Amino acid sequence: MEKINVGIIGGAGYTGGELIRILINHPGATIDFVQSNSNAGNNVGKVHEDLYGETNLEFSADHHLDVDVLFFCAGHGEAKKFVQQNSIPSSVRLIDIGNDFRLQKDAHTGNRNFVYGLPELNKESIKKARSIANPGCFATAIQLGLLPLADLGLITKVYTTGITGSTGAGQALSATGHFSWRANNIQAYKTLTHQHLGEIGESLQQLQPSLDKAGAVNFVPWRGDFTRGIFASSQLVTDILIDELYDIYQTFYNDHPCVTISKDPISLKQVVNTNNAIIQLEKNNNDLVVHSAIDNLLKGASGQAVQNMNLMFGFEERLGLRLKGSAF
């Protein structure tokens, strides 16, 4: 297998660390450089301690564009600035893990057109894309739970709650990310205003054009007292029987290897440390609840970015991503 050369911009945060962890074990990729403004010259394993002894890579202050694919793991806004300030050869594929290019109004920058990188929605477009906007973590979990229903025009009003671990807030210390605040605690935040609602609405409308994307999903996110993972529950009304709904979901995700449909109760530990999403349905009369669980740093960020890379370069979709869940 001919390997591709990878560059990473902004590799010192959580998503950067997970991206490095996947790529140093990926049989089709070689990391050329990992750029970091804050840790230039430091060994990667001293910053990402879970990689200590796994790689001799050092963070660099500089970057170059003689690579096959460039990942952006820097803060929101940095990727857009980089693309605008640098003459990037068209041969270099770009994957932004931030939110700079996710919405349709932001998808066109210079001669770059960013494809929304949710493989379960846009797989064929991703295969042909030169630039990818990786979806948000909450957006991924919620969309995967709702896409089969939107595909049949069944979305009207959805009420969603979702809880995320502390890594979702990033590595920089903040009051609500501090262990002493998170421990034995829970809090709702950005009620009905979360920044991922825009991309969720656009994706659902892509399958269900008549949908009012502005008010279809009413979302209450929660901060949880654990480190990683997202568990989302979406409630809506339908008279379709539960067995038929399961058939609908199985059929929709039949060609998407990172999504599994379960008839048994699901838990967060099944997906933590994996690029998998697990979905479960429950129904009481006409009230349907769709549960979905992902790892926010993998299927919600770096793992999905590598899944997109695999599709762009013609690799098997799960190459380098067959990871075991943290069951214990």
C-alpha positions, 0 to 999 in steps of 0.5 A: 500500500502506497502511503500518503503524507500528512501534515497537521496544523495545531496538534497540541489539543485533544483532537490533535492528540487523537488524530496523531494516535490514529495516524501513527498506527494507520497503515496508509499514512505517514505524518510529515509534521505536526505544527504547534505554536505553543509546543514547538520543539517539544516531543509529542509524547511529552504533551500527549502523555498517552503517546509517550514512547509511541512516537519520536515526533516533535512539534514544529513551529513551521509547516509546509505544503508538500503533503497529500492532505492537511488537517486543521486542528487549531481553534475555530477561525484559524483554518479559514485564516490559513486558507486565505493567507496561504497559496495551497496547491490544488493537489493538497486535500484539506480536512478542517476539524473546526467549524469554519466551513460547515455551513453552506454560507461558509463552504466557499473560500477562494477556489476551495469548496468544502464538502460537509464531511458526514460520510453517512450523508455525503459519502459519494461527494466526500470521495471526490472532494478536495476539501472537507468540513468535518461535522461537529460532535453533537451534530454528528450524534444527533444527525445520525439519530435523525437522518433515516427519518428525514429521508422519509420526510418524517421530521416535524418537531424534534426535542433533543437532549444530549450530554457530553464529557469535559473534553468537548470543551477543549484543553484550555482550562475554564471554570466549567471544565475544571475537575472540581467543578465537573465532579459530581455535577451536571449543567445545561448550557446553550439551551436551544441556541447551540452552535451545531443547530445550523449544520443539523438543520442543513443536513436534515433539510438536504434529505427533507427539503420541505423542512423548516431547518430553523425550528425543527430541532429543539436542543438542550445540551448538558455538561457531564461529569465524565471525560469523553463521549456523547449520549443524545436522545431525540423525541418526536411523534410517528405512528410507524410501528417500532419493528418497521422503524428498525427496518428503516434504520437498518436499511439506511445504514446498511452501507455505513460500517461505522453505525450500528443499530441496537435493539438492546439498551445502549451505553456510552462505554460501548463507543468511547475510544471508537469511531463507532456510533450506536443507535437505539429506538424506543417507542410508547404509543406514537412517541418515538425516542432515538438514542445515539452514542458516539465518542466526541473526540473520535466519531465526533472529531478526529476519527471521523476526519480520518474516515473522511481521509480514507474515503478521499484516498480510496482506502477502506473506510474503517482503515486504522479505525477498528478500535475497541470500546472502553467497556470497563 
